[in-house]
Amino acid sequence: MCGYCSACRWEAEHEALAAQIEMDGEAACAWATGLLQREDWAIVDLETTSLSGTIVEIAVVDREGNTLFHSLVNPRMPMTEEARAVHGISEEEVAQAPTLPEVWHAFIENSIVTPK
């Protein structure tokens, strides 16, 4: 990018970034389309104490919408107000829930998807 002024360099970098994002989006869509053709997959949904926090809820749903596993999880740490606003889970709700190590075996055992 030699020879560009700073404004033109910024614009060129952002155009390149936008093109990369579009290509990545197309690749993600192609990957998801291929996945949907298979039978051996499930969706794992996690709720956490913050954007980069500890798990407070874990669920697994198969391709037909059946819940394979669901549990609240005691994170043993406080949640941010922002996280509670997103998932609506209170600290009181998870206070009596098992910890992640306590639910891990059931999570693995119930989350395995086998083709029919």
Secondary structure as GFF3:
##gff-version 3
##sequence-region A 1 116
A	DSSP	alpha_helix	6	36	.	.	.	ID=ss1
A	DSSP	beta_strand	42	48	.	.	.	ID=ss2
A	DSSP	beta_strand	55	62	.	.	.	ID=ss3
A	DSSP	beta_strand	67	72	.	.	.	ID=ss4
A	DSSP	alpha_helix	81	87	.	.	.	ID=ss5
A	DSSP	alpha_helix	91	95	.	.	.	ID=ss6
A	DSSP	alpha_helix	100	111	.	.	.	ID=ss7
###
